[in-house]
Each structure stands twice: as structure tokens, then as C-alpha cells.
Amino acid sequence: MLSPDSCSLAPWIAPQNPYDLAQLQLVDSRLPPLAHAADGALRWLGTDDQGRDMLSAILYGLRTSVAVGLASTLCGLAIGVSLGLASAWFGGWFDALVMRLADLQLSFPSILIALVLLAVLGQGIDKIILALVAVQWAYYARTARATALVERRKEYIDAAVALALSNGRIIFRHLLPNCLPPLLVLATVQVAAAITLEATLSFLGLGLPITEPSLGLLISNGFNYLLSGHYWISFFPGIALLAAVVSINLVADRLHEVLNPRLRQ
């Protein structure tokens, strides 16, 4: 099974650089799985309409998808957690403002928000990361706020306030570490969600440009050839996307068990 670990080594383990035009031959177009190319190389998963080795294209596409998922999750986590903790600590109008913004964002489907943003911003890895951050931050903000509201009633917070520690030190040195377990589990799940959303947007032609490797673009490219019997062009990228998402969700389940004392018992 292809994993995020293996896709990070794509330039070293892939049989071909599928986005180097000098390595592509149209005579190798749409070769079936286990066929030999014109140079004698075995194409384990076949080739697409441009003669790209599907195994190599999948490895490069997974690398891009995982990078986009991790980058958007880390940025969204930083923004959402900061706003959620500050909202729980300061309360008042700031709490009301942040929560109403989060409610407004969560009231719309994630893909709709991403589509609107990408229609305005255009295509590109940086653009899609920005769109995914805008989709994700509210989940972290609400989770961080709910956890922080429970933690701020405990005695160690009262002791920190009695010592006249600054608000920033209390929030990030005392409150944040005790709010991390549910946030880490949520962030792991959101990595898989971001990968799926990026693939969906790229499939629709609004995500990454065609010059960038993407599982969504590979699936979209092969979709036009399904009726002609060339199933492997979209089938194997779809299986790779499914395997990556399932693997990350399994990691999230295991992380939840490790971080939850009740489940450990």
C-alpha cells in the first residue's frame, strides 16, 4: 500500500519523473498495467494518455497532496487555536465576535467556500492552501474554546492568575498544553479531509494547475477514458487517494486511544 511516507521519497523511488517532458514518449500512451514501454521498462500500473508512468505520477501526486494537507492543517491549527484560546480567556465581545464568525463559516459547505475563494484567487498551491485554511480554522477555534473553558476553571489557572502572570503566558504556557490532546486528534482527521478536498477541487479543474502533480488531476484525466476501457488511468490514483485517507484516519484513531486515558484503560 502506498503511504504518505513513501510519497515523500517520490523523486528517489519513482521509476520516472512524470512531469519531465524529455522522459515522455507518446508511443507509450495508454499502456495497460504490467506492459513494457518502448525503452523496455516495465510499467507496473500502466501509463496515461501522455505516456506517463502511472506509478510515478501517483507517487508525485501523493507527495503534493500530503504537503498541501499538512501545510493547510498547520496554518489552520495555529490560527484557530489562537483565536479559540483567546476567545475563551477574554470572553465578552471578542468571544462573541469569534464565535459568530466561526458559526457563519461552518454554516456553509466547505467545498462551496473553497470554490468561491479559488474562483477569486485563481489556481496554485499557495491559493489552495489559503482556501483550505479558511475552511478549517473554525473547527479548531470551537474545539480550543470548548476545551479551554473547562480548563480555565481548574486550580492551576487560579494559581497562575494569583501569581500575576501575563495573559499570554497563561494562555500559551499553561492553558494550551492541556488543550492539545483533542486538537491533535482533530488536526490528524483534518489532514485527511484537506487531502480529499484538494483532490476534489483539482478534479473539478479549480485546484492545482495541470503542470502540478495531483491525484485529483490524474483521476480527472483518466475519467475521459473510462468508457474506452482504459480504467487504470483513473482507477489506481483513486485507490491511492483512498489508501492515503484511510491510513491517516487510522492514525487519528490510534492517536485518540493513546491520548485518552479512559480508552487506554
N, C-alpha and C positions, 0 to 999 in steps of 0.2 A: 504493500500500500504506500502510495506517495504521501509524504508527510511534510509539514512546514520546515522541518529540519533539513530534509533532503533538497527542498526547493531553494534554500539559501545558498546551496553549492551548485546551482544550475550552470554557471559558466565553466565549472571544472568537470562535472559529471555528464553533462548533456552531450550526446553524440554530435550535435551540430548547433551552430548559432543560427536559429531560425529567422533572425532579423538582419542577417548579413546577406545582402543580395548576391555577393560574389559566391556564396556557398549554395545557392538555389539553382535548380535545373528544372525547366518546365517539362522536360521529358519524364521527370519523376512525379508528375502531377497525379494525385488521387490514387496512389499505390495502396493496395489493401494491406492489412496487418501481416507481418512476417514476410513481406515481399522484399526483394533486393533492388536497390537503386541502380542507376546507370554505372556508378563507380564501384559497385559490388557490396556496398554497405547494407547491412540488414536493417530494415525499418520495422521495429517491433510493433508499433501501433499504426503503421501506415503513414501516408503523407496527405497534406491537404491540396487544394486546387492550385497552390503556388509551388508545390514541391517541397514544402517544409516538413521536416520530420516531426510527427505529432508528439512523440515522447519529449523531444527537446522543447517544442512550443509549450507543452503543458508545464514542464519544469520552470521555464521562464515566466509563464503566466502565473503560476503559483507564487513565485518569488514576488512579483508585483502585487498580487492580491494580498499576501500576508503583510507586505510592507505598508500598503495602504490601510489595512485593518489595524495594524499596530500603531501607526502614526496617528490616525484619527482617534483611536481609543485613548491614547496617552494624552493628546491635546484636550479631548472632551472631558477626560477624567480630571485633569488639572483645573480646567475652567469650572466644571460642575461642582467638584468637591469644594473648591474655594468659595464659590457662591453659596453652596448649601451650608457649610460650616459658619460662614459669616451671617447668613440668614438666621440660623438657629441661635447664634450667640447674641447678636444685636437686637433681633426682633423688630417690632414696630413697623414703620413704613417701609424699611428696607426689606424685611421679611415678606411683607405683603406684596411688594413690587416683584421680587424674585420669584415668588410662588405663582403670581398671576402670569408672569412671562412663561414660566415652566408649564402651567396649565394650558396656556394658549398654544405653545409649541406641541404639546402632547395631544391636543385636540385634533390635530391634522395627521393624516397618514405620513409616515416617514418618507416614503418614496415620492409623495407629492411635494413635500418641502424640498427634497433633493432635486427633483426635476425642475422646479421653479428656479432654484439657485443656479443650477448648471445652465439653464436657458439664458440666464442673465450673465453669468461669469464666463461661460464657454467651456471647452474641453481642456483636460490636462490633469496631471497627477495632483498638483497643488490645489486646483479648483475642486476636485472631487474630495480631497481630504477636508477642505474647508466646508463643503456641503455636508459631509458625514459628521463633522464636529458640531455643526448647527443642529443636526438631527439628534445627537447623542447626549449633549450636555445636560439636558433636563432630567434624564434618568439618574445621573449621578447626583445632581443637585437635590432632588427629592429624597433619594436614599441617604445621602450625607446629612441632610437636615433632620430626617426622622431618627437616625441613629444618634446624632449629636444632642437632640432634645432629651433623649434618655440619659445620655452620659453626663450632661451638664448638671443633673440633679444629684450626682454622686459626691461623696465626701472629698475625693481628691481634687475636684474642681473647686469646692468651697475652700479647701486649704490653699490652692493656688491663688484664689481671689484674696484671701486673708493675707497672703504674703505680698500683695500689691504687685503681682506680675503683670506685665503688659498684656493687652488683648491678643496681640499677635503671638506671643509666646505661649499663652494658654491654649489658643486655638491650634497651633501647629506643633507644639511640643507635648501637649497633654491630651487635648481632645482628639486630634487627628489619628494618632496611633491606635486608639481604642475604637475608632470607627472604621478602620481599614478592612477587617475580615469580610463583611458583606460587600464592600465596594470592590475588593479584588475579585470576588466571585462574579459580580455583575460585570466588571470590566472584561473578564475572560469570555463571558457569554456574548458581550457586545463586539468582541473581535470577530467572532463567527458571523454575527449579524451584519457587521460592516463589510466583511468579505462577500456575503451574499448580496447585499445591496449594491456594492460596486460592480459585481458581475451582472446584476440585473440592469443597471444603468448603462454599462458598456454594451450589453446585448441590444438595448434599445437605441444605441448609437449616440448617447449623450454623456457617456463616461469618459474613458480614455480614448485618445485618437488611435487610428488604425496602425500608426507607426510604433505603438507601445504594445508589449505583450500583455494579454489579458485573457482570462478564462472566458469571460463573457463575450469577448470578441471572437474567440475561437468557436464557441457554441453558436454564435450568430452566423459566422462564416459557413459552418457546416450545415446549418438549418436549411439552406437553399438546396442542398444536395441529398436530403433525406429521401425524397421521393424517387431519386435516381438510383438508390441502393448504396450510396456511399455513406453509410451510417456512422462509420468510425470518426469522421471529421468532427462531429458534434458529440458523439456518444462518450468517447474517452475523456474529453475535457469536462463533460458533465459529471462523470464518475469521479474525476479528480476533485472537482468542486465539492461534491457530496462527501468524499472521504475527508477532505480538509475540515469541513464544517462539523462533521460528526466527531472527528478527533479532538477538535477544540472544545466541543461540548462535553466530551468525556473527561477532558482535563478539568473543566469547570466543575463537574460533578465530584470528581476526586478532591479538588481543592475545597469544595464546600464541606466534604466529610472531614478533611484534615483540620479546617479552621473552626468547625463546630464541635465543641466538647461533647454535647449530647449525642451526636452521631458517632463520635469516636467510642463512646461507651457502648 
